[in-house]
Amino acid sequence: MADLPMRLKLALVLLLAGASCVAAPVRPLRLGLCAACHGEDGSATQPGVPDLAGQREDYLRAALEQYRDGRRDVAVMRAAVGPLAAAELDALAAWYAAQARCRP
């Protein structure tokens, strides 16, 4: 690294520092709706309800959209996410994906 120009060294340091400082998602405004069954931290509070913590964000986002538009036909989920905007679905998916799995 000694032969690299100073600007490149600085850029590498900043890039590496930024990679370890990823901000946690902001708590979604509509989280309470989901937390009633899935738990605020993504650990389900009721038998038969899936844990969401640590699931892939793209999977969660796609599932929410499918519940909303009826491709996944689960009445309670459709009622819960039907009125949500795309940005709200994004926020919920990001939140649950960022939560640590608490169960094996």
N, CA and C atoms as an extended XYZ file, in Angstrom:
312
Properties=species:S:1:pos:R:3:atomname:S:1:resname:S:1:resid:I:1 pbc="F F F"
N         0.826       -1.193        0.000 N   MET     1
C         0.000        0.000        0.000 CA  MET     1
C         0.870        1.256        0.000 C   MET     1
N         2.147        1.072        0.276 N   ALA     2
C         3.060        2.207        0.346 CA  ALA     2
C         3.206        2.912       -0.999 C   ALA     2
N         3.048        2.186       -2.099 N   ASP     3
C         3.239        2.806       -3.401 CA  ASP     3
C         1.940        3.388       -3.984 C   ASP     3
N         0.839        3.286       -3.278 N   LEU     4
C        -0.422        3.858       -3.747 CA  LEU     4
C        -0.457        5.361       -3.485 C   LEU     4
N        -1.051        6.117       -4.395 N   PRO     5
C        -1.192        7.561       -4.169 CA  PRO     5
C        -2.037        7.823       -2.918 C   PRO     5
N        -1.769        8.941       -2.258 N   MET     6
C        -2.448        9.287       -1.008 CA  MET     6
C        -3.966        9.327       -1.181 C   MET     6
N        -4.453        9.855       -2.288 N   ARG     7
C        -5.914        9.939       -2.510 CA  ARG     7
C        -6.535        8.552       -2.567 C   ARG     7
N        -5.851        7.626       -3.207 N   LEU     8
C        -6.370        6.262       -3.304 CA  LEU     8
C        -6.375        5.600       -1.932 C   LEU     8
N        -5.330        5.816       -1.141 N   LYS     9
C        -5.285        5.286        0.217 CA  LYS     9
C        -6.449        5.816        1.045 C   LYS     9
N        -6.665        7.120        0.942 N   LEU    10
C        -7.758        7.736        1.692 CA  LEU    10
C        -9.106        7.179        1.246 C   LEU    10
N        -9.281        7.008       -0.050 N   ALA    11
C       -10.534        6.459       -0.569 CA  ALA    11
C       -10.762        5.040       -0.050 C   ALA    11
N        -9.711        4.233       -0.013 N   LEU    12
C        -9.842        2.869        0.495 CA  LEU    12
C       -10.196        2.851        1.979 C   LEU    12
N        -9.566        3.705        2.747 N   VAL    13
C        -9.859        3.779        4.177 CA  VAL    13
C       -11.308        4.186        4.399 C   VAL    13
N       -11.767        5.194        3.668 N   LEU    14
C       -13.154        5.651        3.818 CA  LEU    14
C       -14.141        4.579        3.382 C   LEU    14
N       -13.826        3.891        2.305 N   LEU    15
C       -14.707        2.823        1.824 CA  LEU    15
C       -14.816        1.707        2.852 C   LEU    15
N       -13.689        1.285        3.395 N   LEU    16
C       -13.708        0.215        4.389 CA  LEU    16
C       -14.386        0.657        5.681 C   LEU    16
N       -14.193        1.885        6.073 N   ALA    17
C       -14.850        2.389        7.287 CA  ALA    17
C       -16.351        2.453        7.093 C   ALA    17
N       -16.802        2.870        5.944 N   GLY    18
C       -18.232        2.966        5.660 CA  GLY    18
C       -18.907        1.617        5.608 C   GLY    18
N       -18.193        0.603        5.161 N   ALA    19
C       -18.776       -0.736        5.052 CA  ALA    19
C       -19.136       -1.305        6.409 C   ALA    19
N       -18.433       -0.901        7.444 N   SER    20
C       -18.726       -1.444        8.764 CA  SER    20
C       -19.719       -0.581        9.543 C   SER    20
N       -20.160        0.502        8.958 N   CYS    21
C       -21.050        1.429        9.658 CA  CYS    21
C       -22.408        1.515        8.967 C   CYS    21
N       -22.956        0.385        8.590 N   VAL    22
C       -24.256        0.374        7.926 CA  VAL    22
C       -25.326        0.684        8.968 C   VAL    22
N       -26.135        1.667        8.660 N   ALA    23
C       -27.176        2.085        9.602 CA  ALA    23
C       -28.291        1.050        9.664 C   ALA    23
N       -28.787        0.823       10.850 N   ALA    24
C       -29.935       -0.064       11.031 CA  ALA    24
C       -31.169        0.619       10.464 C   ALA    24
N       -32.103       -0.144        9.929 N   PRO    25
C       -33.311        0.478        9.393 CA  PRO    25
C       -34.121        1.169       10.494 C   PRO    25
N       -34.816        2.186       10.094 N   VAL    26
C       -35.685        2.915       11.024 CA  VAL    26
C       -36.909        2.058       11.310 C   VAL    26
N       -37.372        2.080       12.551 N   ARG    27
C       -38.565        1.309       12.937 CA  ARG    27
C       -39.749        1.780       12.093 C   ARG    27
N       -40.349        0.885       11.305 N   PRO    28
C       -41.468        1.286       10.443 CA  PRO    28
C       -42.686        1.755       11.241 C   PRO    28
N       -43.370        2.723       10.702 N   LEU    29
C       -44.571        3.245       11.360 CA  LEU    29
C       -45.654        2.178       11.466 C   LEU    29
N       -45.736        1.299       10.499 N   ARG    30
C       -46.776        0.263       10.475 CA  ARG    30
C       -46.344       -1.047       11.122 C   ARG    30
N       -45.262       -1.036       11.883 N   LEU    31
C       -44.739       -2.268       12.465 CA  LEU    31
C       -45.733       -2.937       13.404 C   LEU    31
N       -46.496       -2.173       14.148 N   GLY    32
C       -47.441       -2.736       15.108 CA  GLY    32
C       -48.413       -3.704       14.485 C   GLY    32
N       -48.798       -3.425       13.262 N   LEU    33
C       -49.712       -4.291       12.529 CA  LEU    33
C       -49.113       -5.693       12.371 C   LEU    33
N       -47.851       -5.756       12.020 N   CYS    34
C       -47.177       -7.042       11.807 CA  CYS    34
C       -46.758       -7.680       13.128 C   CYS    34
N       -46.322       -6.824       14.048 N   ALA    35
C       -45.780       -7.310       15.322 CA  ALA    35
C       -46.808       -8.068       16.145 C   ALA    35
N       -48.070       -7.809       15.918 N   ALA    36
C       -49.106       -8.511       16.675 CA  ALA    36
C       -48.988      -10.024       16.511 C   ALA    36
N       -48.560      -10.477       15.352 N   CYS    37
C       -48.406      -11.920       15.107 CA  CYS    37
C       -46.951      -12.343       14.956 C   CYS    37
N       -46.162      -11.527       14.261 N   HIS    38
C       -44.782      -11.891       13.941 CA  HIS    38
C       -43.771      -11.379       14.959 C   HIS    38
N       -44.222      -10.588       15.932 N   GLY    39
C       -43.320      -10.023       16.925 CA  GLY    39
C       -42.563       -8.828       16.374 C   GLY    39
N       -42.286       -7.873       17.221 N   GLU    40
C       -41.561       -6.682       16.769 CA  GLU    40
C       -40.160       -7.047       16.290 C   GLU    40
N       -39.570       -8.054       16.921 N   ASP    41
C       -38.219       -8.466       16.537 CA  ASP    41
C       -38.219       -9.586       15.494 C   ASP    41
N       -39.393       -9.943       14.992 N   GLY    42
C       -39.487      -10.972       13.961 CA  GLY    42
C       -39.640      -12.376       14.481 C   GLY    42
N       -39.721      -12.542       15.796 N   SER    43
C       -39.962      -13.855       16.391 CA  SER    43
C       -41.456      -13.988       16.637 C   SER    43
N       -42.088      -14.903       15.921 N   ALA    44
C       -43.537      -15.059       15.968 CA  ALA    44
C       -44.043      -15.245       17.390 C   ALA    44
N       -45.202      -14.666       17.647 N   THR    45
C       -45.802      -14.729       18.982 CA  THR    45
C       -46.925      -15.751       19.059 C   THR    45
N       -47.272      -16.359       17.935 N   GLN    46
C       -48.371      -17.321       17.893 CA  GLN    46
C       -47.931      -18.579       17.148 C   GLN    46
N       -48.434      -19.745       17.568 N   PRO    47
C       -48.107      -20.979       16.844 CA  PRO    47
C       -48.589      -20.907       15.397 C   PRO    47
N       -47.798      -21.457       14.496 N   GLY    48
C       -48.169      -21.504       13.088 CA  GLY    48
C       -47.854      -20.240       12.308 C   GLY    48
N       -47.358      -19.215       12.988 N   VAL    49
C       -46.995      -17.951       12.327 CA  VAL    49
C       -45.489      -17.978       12.108 C   VAL    49
N       -45.025      -17.703       10.899 N   PRO    50
C       -43.586      -17.793       10.643 CA  PRO    50
C       -42.779      -16.669       11.283 C   PRO    50
N       -41.551      -17.003       11.694 N   ASP    51
C       -40.597      -15.994       12.131 CA  ASP    51
C       -40.111      -15.239       10.894 C   ASP    51
N       -39.952      -13.945       11.023 N   LEU    52
C       -39.484      -13.129        9.904 CA  LEU    52
C       -38.063      -12.627       10.097 C   LEU    52
N       -37.567      -12.669       11.316 N   ALA    53
C       -36.229      -12.146       11.621 CA  ALA    53
C       -35.168      -12.821       10.767 C   ALA    53
N       -34.331      -11.990       10.151 N   GLY    54
C       -33.208      -12.506        9.399 CA  GLY    54
C       -33.528      -13.087        8.040 C   GLY    54
N       -34.782      -13.053        7.632 N   GLN    55
C       -35.134      -13.517        6.285 CA  GLN    55
C       -34.528      -12.547        5.265 C   GLN    55
N       -34.305      -13.004        4.063 N   ARG    56
C       -33.756      -12.127        3.024 CA  ARG    56
C       -34.748      -11.006        2.720 C   ARG    56
N       -34.242       -9.790        2.620 N   GLU    57
C       -35.082       -8.621        2.380 CA  GLU    57
C       -35.858       -8.735        1.071 C   GLU    57
N       -35.210       -9.204        0.018 N   ASP    58
C       -35.902       -9.308       -1.267 CA  ASP    58
C       -37.038      -10.333       -1.198 C   ASP    58
N       -36.835      -11.414       -0.454 N   TYR    59
C       -37.892      -12.410       -0.278 CA  TYR    59
C       -39.070      -11.809        0.483 C   TYR    59
N       -38.778      -11.132        1.596 N   LEU    60
C       -39.852      -10.521        2.396 CA  LEU    60
C       -40.624       -9.501        1.580 C   LEU    60
N       -39.910       -8.677        0.828 N   ARG    61
C       -40.560       -7.633        0.024 CA  ARG    61
C       -41.476       -8.255       -1.025 C   ARG    61
N       -40.996       -9.290       -1.688 N   ALA    62
C       -41.805       -9.964       -2.705 CA  ALA    62
C       -43.030      -10.621       -2.073 C   ALA    62
N       -42.852      -11.258       -0.912 N   ALA    63
C       -43.972      -11.912       -0.232 CA  ALA    63
C       -45.034      -10.887        0.162 C   ALA    63
N       -44.609       -9.755        0.699 N   LEU    64
C       -45.574       -8.719        1.086 CA  LEU    64
C       -46.372       -8.224       -0.112 C   LEU    64
N       -45.691       -8.032       -1.217 N   GLU    65
C       -46.384       -7.584       -2.427 CA  GLU    65
C       -47.368       -8.650       -2.913 C   GLU    65
N       -46.980       -9.908       -2.819 N   GLN    66
C       -47.862      -10.994       -3.245 CA  GLN    66
C       -49.082      -11.118       -2.349 C   GLN    66
N       -48.917      -10.887       -1.050 N   TYR    67
C       -50.084      -10.870       -0.159 CA  TYR    67
C       -50.987       -9.696       -0.521 C   TYR    67
N       -50.379       -8.557       -0.773 N   ARG    68
C       -51.156       -7.352       -1.054 CA  ARG    68
C       -51.978       -7.494       -2.332 C   ARG    68
N       -51.375       -8.072       -3.367 N   ASP    69
C       -52.113       -8.144       -4.639 CA  ASP    69
C       -52.902       -9.438       -4.820 C   ASP    69
N       -52.863      -10.332       -3.815 N   GLY    70
C       -53.694      -11.529       -3.863 CA  GLY    70
C       -53.039      -12.750       -4.465 C   GLY    70
N       -51.793      -12.662       -4.943 N   ARG    71
C       -51.127      -13.854       -5.478 CA  ARG    71
C       -50.894      -14.889       -4.381 C   ARG    71
N       -50.743      -14.428       -3.151 N   ARG    72
C       -50.743      -15.316       -1.980 CA  ARG    72
C       -52.073      -15.056       -1.293 C   ARG    72
N       -52.919      -16.052       -1.307 N   ASP    73
C       -54.292      -15.865       -0.851 CA  ASP    73
C       -54.446      -16.217        0.633 C   ASP    73
N       -54.075      -15.266        1.482 N   VAL    74
C       -54.223      -15.409        2.928 CA  VAL    74
C       -54.956      -14.154        3.396 C   VAL    74
N       -56.216      -14.334        3.760 N   ALA    75
C       -57.096      -13.191        4.037 CA  ALA    75
C       -56.538      -12.234        5.088 C   ALA    75
N       -56.012      -12.764        6.185 N   VAL    76
C       -55.524      -11.887        7.251 CA  VAL    76
C       -54.330      -11.061        6.772 C   VAL    76
N       -53.470      -11.662        5.957 N   MET    77
C       -52.321      -10.916        5.430 CA  MET    77
C       -52.763       -9.887        4.401 C   MET    77
N       -53.710      -10.256        3.587 N   ARG    78
C       -54.209       -9.305        2.582 CA  ARG    78
C       -54.848       -8.104        3.272 C   ARG    78
N       -55.592       -8.346        4.334 N   ALA    79
C       -56.207       -7.244        5.080 CA  ALA    79
C       -55.144       -6.378        5.743 C   ALA    79
N       -54.070       -7.008        6.225 N   ALA    80
C       -53.020       -6.267        6.923 CA  ALA    80
C       -52.188       -5.412        5.983 C   ALA    80
N       -51.818       -5.943        4.837 N   VAL    81
C       -50.910       -5.207        3.950 CA  VAL    81
C       -51.601       -4.573        2.756 C   VAL    81
N       -52.868       -4.879        2.554 N   GLY    82
C       -53.592       -4.327        1.413 CA  GLY    82
C       -53.509       -2.820        1.278 C   GLY    82
N       -53.702       -2.073        2.367 N   PRO    83
C       -53.680       -0.616        2.240 CA  PRO    83
C       -52.287        0.012        2.283 C   PRO    83
N       -51.229       -0.792        2.420 N   LEU    84
C       -49.892       -0.226        2.560 CA  LEU    84
C       -49.292        0.185        1.222 C   LEU    84
N       -48.579        1.293        1.240 N   ALA    85
C       -47.881        1.791        0.055 CA  ALA    85
C       -46.595        0.991       -0.144 C   ALA    85
N       -46.039        1.066       -1.337 N   ALA    86
C       -44.804        0.348       -1.656 CA  ALA    86
C       -43.679        0.717       -0.691 C   ALA    86
N       -43.564        1.975       -0.338 N   ALA    87
C       -42.506        2.404        0.590 CA  ALA    87
C       -42.686        1.775        1.968 C   ALA    87
N       -43.920        1.562        2.377 N   GLU    88
C       -44.179        0.919        3.671 CA  GLU    88
C       -43.797       -0.564        3.621 C   GLU    88
N       -44.060       -1.211        2.493 N   LEU    89
C       -43.647       -2.605        2.330 CA  LEU    89
C       -42.123       -2.698        2.360 C   LEU    89
N       -41.455       -1.752        1.698 N   ASP    90
C       -39.993       -1.716        1.702 CA  ASP    90
C       -39.463       -1.595        3.127 C   ASP    90
N       -40.056       -0.700        3.900 N   ALA    91
C       -39.603       -0.453        5.269 CA  ALA    91
C       -39.796       -1.691        6.144 C   ALA    91
N       -40.921       -2.361        5.993 N   LEU    92
C       -41.180       -3.573        6.785 CA  LEU    92
C       -40.211       -4.692        6.411 C   LEU    92
N       -39.976       -4.874        5.133 N   ALA    93
C       -39.041       -5.915        4.689 CA  ALA    93
C       -37.635       -5.625        5.206 C   ALA    93
N       -37.205       -4.382        5.113 N   ALA    94
C       -35.866       -4.011        5.593 CA  ALA    94
C       -35.752       -4.226        7.099 C   ALA    94
N       -36.795       -3.859        7.825 N   TRP    95
C       -36.784       -4.003        9.285 CA  TRP    95
C       -36.613       -5.464        9.689 C   TRP    95
N       -37.484       -6.320        9.173 N   TYR    96
C       -37.438       -7.715        9.586 CA  TYR    96
C       -36.171       -8.419        9.087 C   TYR    96
N       -35.681       -8.059        7.918 N   ALA    97
C       -34.440       -8.651        7.415 CA  ALA    97
C       -33.259       -8.291        8.318 C   ALA    97
N       -33.286       -7.132        8.921 N   ALA    98
C       -32.182       -6.663        9.759 CA  ALA    98
C       -32.218       -7.229       11.179 C   ALA    98
N       -33.316       -7.857       11.563 N   GLN    99
C       -33.435       -8.388       12.922 CA  GLN    99
C       -32.667       -9.706       13.036 C   GLN    99
N       -32.073       -9.926       14.187 N   ALA   100
C       -31.318      -11.164       14.425 CA  ALA   100
C       -32.273      -12.313       14.704 C   ALA   100
N       -31.955      -13.462       14.140 N   ARG   101
C       -32.754      -14.652       14.423 CA  ARG   101
C       -32.515      -15.074       15.859 C   ARG   101
N       -33.580      -15.303       16.584 N   CYS   102
C       -33.460      -15.670       17.992 CA  CYS   102
C       -33.684      -17.153       18.218 C   CYS   102
N       -34.192      -17.843       17.226 N   ARG   103
C       -34.486      -19.272       17.355 CA  ARG   103
C       -33.658      -20.045       16.343 C   ARG   103
N       -33.289      -21.281       16.686 N   PRO   104
C       -32.510      -22.095       15.741 CA  PRO   104
C       -33.318      -22.503       14.532 C   PRO   104
